[in-house]
Amino acid sequence: CFSADRTGHAILHALHEQLLKSAKSVKIYSEWYMHSLILDGDRCNGIVVSDIRTGAVEVMQARAVIFATGGYGRVFNITSNAFAGTADGVMSAYRAGIPIEDAEFVQYHPSGLYRQGILFSEAARGEGGYLLNGKGERFMEKYAPSRMELAPRDIVARAEQSEMDAGRGVDGKDIIHLDLRHLGKARIMERLPQIRQLGIDFIGVDCITDPLPIQPTAHYSMGGIPVDKFGQVISDAEGTPVKGFFAAGECACVSVHGANRLGTNSLLDAVVFGERAGKVALEYAKTVGHAPVNESHEKTKVLELFEEIFQQDGGECYNDIRNEMKTIMTENCGVFRDADRLKVCIETIQNLRQRYKKGKVTDKGKVFNTEVYEIIELGNMLGMAEVIATAALARNESRGGHHRTDFPKRDDQNFLK
């Protein structure tokens, strides 16, 4: 069915509807947090979680585990990702010894709302929207004359960043105008109703009469937990499976997106590989029983993490650490990268990880202590940020969402695997 520029929203509603229909057989753990995987050799036997409402730590034994935990755009300053995009799933796999694949490939979307990152869909340019710099010029003619605004996201994002870096942003700021006025009210209301409403709700701008202020925005992680085409997590280049562990969506790296995802393919990815992972996990679960798990040992590791945070009595502010991480990742590991900036980025992140150990939590309680969970998420983001920057430094070429100004060309001989 046609859902204008609300395709993802429609899929989300359909999924939620089906979950409600299956309420007798599907239990939803609302306000629970997943801390770690339980691995025994090459087999996954469950997860360790905690109830945010009470602080209680529990082990969930499972014959099969599927991660659909999303990406990690929150490590950047301007992102379209939800507040939950803090790398929790990917980093729990990493801590369990599973490698992260293609972490350097982070896509910047060309049309995020200025300073907020709220996404204005690809549909805006697909319907014929113009991108204008501070001089009112359709600058894409200089960067992709044959495709103009319809060029791939990485090309458009770099073009926007180049215009802003050259001082040609709107009003001298990091702003590009997305102009839809020439499409007319009828077409905007039929094809782009969500974009119009977002502009009105968040900045009071009606795209029927005024252009929308946008900027490149960290949007999608092409890398993630390595999986095969059925969502089976693998632990090495030879495709060795981690039995009972599956992943799908943005947290997984199949990799059908390569170095630069095309528009709407994240939804296709989630639908196709989510279904595949579910079917394969079900068939696997039918063949095995629950493995023995030392629940006390697994719970103790998480309880010690909580205690370590509660006992820290340093002078560092976690919010400052978070903001500094986001800033350095955006400035030094964003649309444009080079070796010098990446080395500074890695050094800064490593320093922030040391400062993280010297913070102080103000809420010592267990009941709905959101502060401590934000601190745990920050730890995951710092780890993920270092992985991204380190991988970006190691890839001495430009490809898709990863652009090195000191290595502006592709190097298929060394990096096309």
C-alpha positions in Angstrom: 0.0 0.0 0.0 1.1 3.6 -0.6 2.1 5.5 2.5 3.6 8.7 1.0 6.7 9.7 2.9 5.8 7.6 6.0 6.8 4.1 4.9 8.9 3.3 8.0 6.1 4.6 10.2 3.6 2.3 8.5 5.9 -0.7 8.9 6.3 0.1 12.6 2.6 0.3 13.1 2.0 -3.0 11.3 4.6 -4.7 13.5 3.2 -3.3 16.7 -0.3 -4.4 15.6 0.9 -7.9 15.0 2.6 -8.0 18.4 -0.6 -6.9 20.1 -2.5 -9.6 18.2 0.0 -12.2 19.5 0.0 -10.9 23.1 -0.7 -14.4 24.5 2.4 -15.9 23.0 4.8 -12.9 22.8 5.9 -11.2 26.0 7.2 -7.7 25.8 9.7 -6.6 28.5 9.1 -2.9 28.6 11.6 -0.8 30.5 14.2 -3.5 30.6 17.9 -3.1 29.6 20.1 -5.7 27.9 23.6 -5.7 29.3 25.5 -8.7 27.9 25.4 -11.9 26.0 26.0 -15.3 27.6 28.4 -17.2 25.3 29.9 -20.6 26.0 32.5 -21.3 23.3 30.7 -21.0 20.0 27.2 -21.1 21.4 24.9 -18.3 22.7 22.8 -19.4 25.7 21.0 -16.2 26.6 21.4 -12.6 27.8 21.7 -10.7 31.1 19.2 -7.9 31.6 18.0 -5.6 34.3 14.6 -4.1 35.1 15.0 -0.3 35.0 12.0 0.1 37.3 13.5 -1.9 40.2 17.2 -2.3 39.3 16.9 -6.1 39.6 19.4 -8.0 37.4 18.2 -11.2 35.8 19.4 -13.9 33.4 17.2 -14.8 30.5 18.2 -18.3 29.3 17.5 -18.8 25.6 18.0 -21.4 22.9 18.2 -18.6 20.4 18.8 -14.9 20.7 18.1 -12.3 17.9 19.5 -8.8 18.1 17.5 -6.0 16.5 19.1 -3.3 18.5 19.7 -0.6 15.8 22.8 1.5 15.0 25.1 3.9 16.8 24.5 7.3 15.4 24.3 8.9 18.9 28.1 9.0 19.0 27.8 12.0 16.7 26.6 15.5 17.5 24.0 15.8 14.8 22.1 12.5 14.1 18.7 11.4 12.9 18.9 8.3 15.2 16.6 7.9 18.2 18.0 8.3 21.7 18.3 4.5 21.9 21.0 4.4 19.1 23.8 4.1 21.6 25.6 0.9 20.3 24.4 -1.3 23.2 23.8 -4.4 21.1 26.8 -4.1 18.9 29.1 -3.4 21.8 27.8 -6.3 23.9 28.6 -8.6 20.9 32.1 -7.0 20.7 32.8 -7.5 24.4 31.8 -11.1 24.0 34.6 -11.5 21.4 32.6 -11.1 18.2 34.3 -8.7 15.7 32.6 -5.6 14.3 32.5 -5.4 10.5 32.8 -2.2 8.4 32.5 0.2 11.4 34.1 3.0 9.4 31.2 3.2 7.0 28.7 5.7 8.6 26.3 7.4 6.2 25.6 11.1 6.5 22.1 11.9 5.2 22.0 15.2 3.2 18.7 16.4 4.7 18.7 16.5 8.5 17.0 19.4 10.2 19.6 22.1 11.1 21.1 21.5 14.6 18.5 18.8 15.5 19.1 16.0 12.9 15.4 15.2 12.5 15.2 13.5 9.1 13.5 15.0 6.1 13.0 12.0 3.9 14.8 11.2 0.6 11.3 11.6 -0.9 11.8 15.4 -0.8 14.6 15.3 -3.3 12.9 12.4 -5.1 9.9 14.5 -5.8 12.1 17.3 -7.2 13.2 19.4 -4.3 16.1 21.8 -4.8 19.2 22.3 -2.7 20.3 25.9 -2.4 23.4 27.5 -0.8 23.5 30.9 0.8 23.7 32.5 -2.6 20.5 30.8 -3.7 22.4 28.6 -6.1 21.6 25.0 -7.0 25.1 24.0 -6.2 24.8 20.3 -7.1 25.4 21.4 -10.7 29.1 21.7 -9.7 29.3 18.3 -8.0 27.0 16.0 -9.9 25.7 17.8 -13.0 24.0 14.8 -14.5 22.1 13.8 -11.4 21.9 17.0 -9.4 20.0 16.6 -6.2 19.3 12.9 -7.0 23.0 11.9 -6.6 23.8 9.3 -3.9 23.6 10.4 -0.4 27.4 10.4 0.2 28.0 12.7 -2.8 25.2 15.1 -1.8 26.3 15.2 1.8 29.9 16.0 0.8 28.7 18.6 -1.6 26.7 20.3 1.2 29.7 20.1 3.6 32.0 21.6 1.0 29.6 24.5 0.4 29.4 25.2 4.1 33.2 24.9 4.6 33.7 27.4 1.8 31.5 29.9 3.6 28.5 29.5 1.3 26.1 28.3 3.9 22.9 30.2 4.4 23.5 33.3 6.5 27.2 32.1 6.9 26.0 29.2 9.0 26.2 25.4 8.5 22.8 25.5 6.7 21.7 24.5 3.3 18.1 25.2 2.1 15.8 22.4 1.0 13.4 24.2 -1.3 10.1 22.6 -2.2 8.1 25.7 -2.9 8.0 25.1 -6.7 6.3 21.8 -6.2 3.1 23.5 -5.1 0.7 22.9 -2.2 -1.3 20.1 -3.8 1.8 17.9 -4.6 3.4 18.6 -1.2 0.2 17.6 0.6 -0.2 14.5 -1.4 3.4 13.2 -1.6 5.3 14.9 1.3 2.8 15.5 4.2 5.1 14.3 6.9 8.0 16.5 5.8 5.7 19.5 5.9 4.4 18.6 9.3 7.8 18.1 10.7 8.9 21.5 9.6 5.8 23.2 11.1 6.1 21.2 14.4 9.8 21.6 15.1 10.8 24.9 13.6 7.6 26.7 12.6 8.5 26.6 8.9 5.9 25.6 6.3 7.7 24.2 3.3 4.8 25.3 1.0 5.9 28.9 1.5 9.5 28.8 2.8 12.6 26.6 2.4 13.7 24.2 5.1 17.1 24.6 6.8 19.1 21.4 6.7 22.6 20.0 7.1 24.4 16.7 6.7 23.3 14.4 9.5 24.8 11.1 10.8 22.1 8.7 9.8 22.9 5.0 9.2 25.6 2.5 10.1 26.5 0.2 7.2 28.7 -1.8 9.6 27.8 -3.9 12.6 27.7 -7.4 13.9 28.8 -9.7 11.0 26.0 -12.1 9.8 25.3 -14.3 6.8 22.3 -13.9 4.5 20.1 -15.7 7.0 21.0 -13.5 10.0 23.3 -16.0 11.5 26.0 -14.2 13.4 29.5 -15.3 12.3 32.7 -14.9 14.3 35.4 -14.7 11.6 36.2 -14.3 7.9 35.6 -18.0 7.3 32.0 -17.7 8.3 32.2 -19.7 11.5 28.7 -19.4 13.1 28.0 -18.4 16.7 25.3 -21.0 17.3 22.0 -19.6 18.6 22.9 -16.0 18.0 21.3 -14.0 15.2 21.0 -10.3 14.2 19.0 -8.2 11.8 18.5 -4.6 10.8 21.0 -1.8 11.4 22.9 -3.6 14.2 23.8 -6.3 11.7 26.2 -6.3 8.7 25.0 -8.7 6.0 26.4 -6.7 4.0 23.9 -5.8 1.3 24.6 -2.1 1.7 28.4 -2.2 1.0 29.9 1.1 1.8 26.9 3.3 1.1 23.3 2.4 1.6 20.7 3.5 -0.9 17.5 5.2 0.1 14.7 3.1 1.7 16.9 0.0 1.6 17.2 0.0 5.4 13.5 -0.8 5.5 13.9 -3.6 3.0 16.9 -4.9 5.0 14.9 -5.0 8.2 11.8 -6.7 6.6 13.7 -9.3 4.5 16.5 -10.2 7.0 14.3 -9.8 10.0 12.0 -12.5 8.6 14.9 -14.7 7.6 16.6 -14.4 11.0 13.3 -15.2 12.7 12.7 -18.3 10.6 16.2 -19.7 11.0 16.3 -19.0 14.7 13.1 -20.9 15.1 14.3 -23.9 13.2 17.6 -23.9 15.3 15.7 -23.6 18.6 13.7 -26.7 17.7 16.9 -28.8 17.6 18.5 -27.8 20.9 17.6 -27.6 24.5 18.6 -25.0 27.1 22.3 -25.2 27.9 23.5 -25.0 31.5 24.2 -21.5 32.6 26.0 -20.3 35.7 23.4 -17.6 36.4 25.2 -16.3 39.6 28.4 -15.8 37.7 26.7 -13.9 34.8 24.6 -11.7 37.1 27.7 -10.9 39.2 29.5 -9.4 36.3 26.7 -6.9 35.7 26.2 -6.2 39.4 29.9 -5.4 39.6 29.5 -2.9 36.7 26.7 -1.2 38.6 28.7 -1.1 41.9 31.7 0.3 40.1 29.7 3.2 38.8 28.0 3.8 42.1 31.4 3.8 43.9 33.1 6.2 41.6 33.6 9.5 43.3 35.6 11.6 40.8 35.0 15.1 39.6 34.3 14.4 36.0 30.9 15.3 34.5 29.4 12.6 32.3 27.5 15.1 30.3 30.7 17.0 29.4 32.3 13.7 28.4 29.3 12.8 26.2 29.3 16.2 24.5 33.0 16.2 23.9 32.8 12.8 22.3 30.0 13.9 20.0 31.9 17.0 19.0 35.2 15.3 18.2 33.5 12.5 16.3 31.5 15.0 14.2 34.4 17.3 13.5 37.2 14.7 13.0 35.4 11.6 11.9 32.4 13.0 10.1 31.8 13.7 6.4 35.5 14.4 5.7 38.3 12.6 7.4 42.1 12.5 7.2 44.9 10.8 9.2 45.8 13.7 11.3 42.3 14.5 12.4 41.5 10.8 13.0 44.6 10.4 15.2 43.5 13.4 17.3 40.0 11.9 17.4 41.3 8.5 18.7 43.6 10.1 21.3 40.7 12.3 22.5 38.3 9.3 22.8 40.9 7.3 24.7 41.3 10.3 27.1 37.6 10.5 27.5 37.4 6.8 28.3 39.9 7.5 31.1 37.9 10.4 32.4 34.8 8.3 32.2 36.3 6.2 35.0 36.5 9.3 37.2 32.9 10.5 37.0 30.3 10.6 39.8 26.7 9.5 39.7 24.3 11.6 41.7 21.4 9.2 41.9 22.4 6.2 44.1 19.0 4.6 44.1 17.8 1.5 42.3 14.3 2.5 41.4 14.0 3.9 37.8 17.6 5.2 38.0 17.8 6.5 34.4 21.1 8.3 35.2 23.0 5.1 35.7 21.7 3.6 32.5 22.7 6.8 30.6 26.2 6.3 32.1 26.3 2.7 30.9 25.2 3.8 27.4 27.9 6.4 27.4 30.5 3.7 28.1 29.2 1.8 25.1 29.3 4.9 22.9 32.8 5.7 23.8 33.9 2.2 22.9 32.1 2.3 19.6 33.5 5.7 18.8 37.0 4.4 19.2 36.2 1.4 17.0 34.8 3.7 14.2 37.7 6.1 14.3 40.3 3.3 14.4 38.7 1.5 11.5 38.5 4.8 9.6 42.2 5.4 10.2 43.1 1.9 8.9 41.2 2.3 5.7 43.6 4.4 3.5 41.1 5.0 0.7 37.7 6.6 0.1 34.7 4.5 -0.5 31.0 5.2 -0.1 30.3 6.8 3.3 34.0 6.8 4.3 35.9 9.7 2.6 39.5 10.4 3.3 40.8 13.7 2.0 44.3 12.4 2.1 43.3 9.2 0.2 40.5 10.5 -2.1 40.4 7.6 -4.5 39.2 4.0 -4.1 41.9 1.4 -3.7 40.4 -1.9 -4.8 43.7 -3.7 -4.8 44.1 -3.4 -1.1 40.6 -2.9 0.2 38.1 -4.6 -2.1 37.7 -8.0 -0.3 
